[in-house]
Amino acid sequence: MQFLKCLLPQQYNENPDIFDQPVIPAYLLNKDKLEREGIFYGKTWKDFKHDIQWM
């Protein structure tokens, strides 16, 4: 926390809640939406790997 405050003092002063409040990853907030619209929708890890290598 101290490191971030020193590294980003202006951002901390402008919006301290971003630094002081718990962070919840977006995928935890709406798992159904992520599963319907995310990059892995309908695919396995192997499919995804193939797509990013060869598409």
C-alpha positions in Angstrom: 0.0 0.0 0.0 2.8 2.4 0.9 4.6 1.6 -2.3 1.5 2.5 -4.4 0.9 5.7 -2.5 4.5 6.7 -3.2 4.4 5.6 -6.8 1.1 7.2 -7.6 0.5 10.1 -5.2 -1.7 12.2 -7.5 -4.0 9.3 -8.3 -4.2 8.4 -4.7 -5.1 12.0 -3.7 -7.7 12.1 -6.5 -9.4 8.8 -5.7 -8.2 7.1 -2.5 -11.1 4.6 -2.6 -9.4 2.8 -5.5 -6.4 2.1 -3.2 -8.2 1.7 0.1 -11.2 -0.4 -0.7 -11.1 -4.2 -1.5 -10.8 -5.1 -5.2 -13.1 -7.6 -6.7 -12.3 -9.0 -10.1 -15.1 -8.3 -12.6 -15.5 -11.9 -13.5 -16.6 -12.6 -9.9 -19.3 -10.1 -10.1 -21.2 -11.5 -13.1 -20.1 -15.0 -13.8 -23.0 -15.8 -16.1 -22.4 -12.9 -18.4 -18.7 -13.7 -18.6 -19.5 -17.3 -19.5 -21.9 -16.2 -22.2 -19.8 -13.5 -23.7 -16.2 -14.1 -22.6 -13.3 -15.1 -24.8 -13.6 -18.8 -23.7 -17.3 -19.0 -24.5 -17.9 -22.5 -26.0 -14.2 -23.3 -26.2 -11.7 -25.3 -24.3 -8.3 -24.0 -23.4 -6.9 -26.1 -26.3 -9.3 -24.4 -28.7 -8.3 -21.0 -27.4 -4.6 -21.8 -27.7 -5.1 -22.9 -31.3 -7.1 -19.7 -32.2 -4.5 -17.3 -30.8 -1.6 -19.2 -32.4 -3.1 -19.7 -35.9 -6.0 -17.3 -36.5 
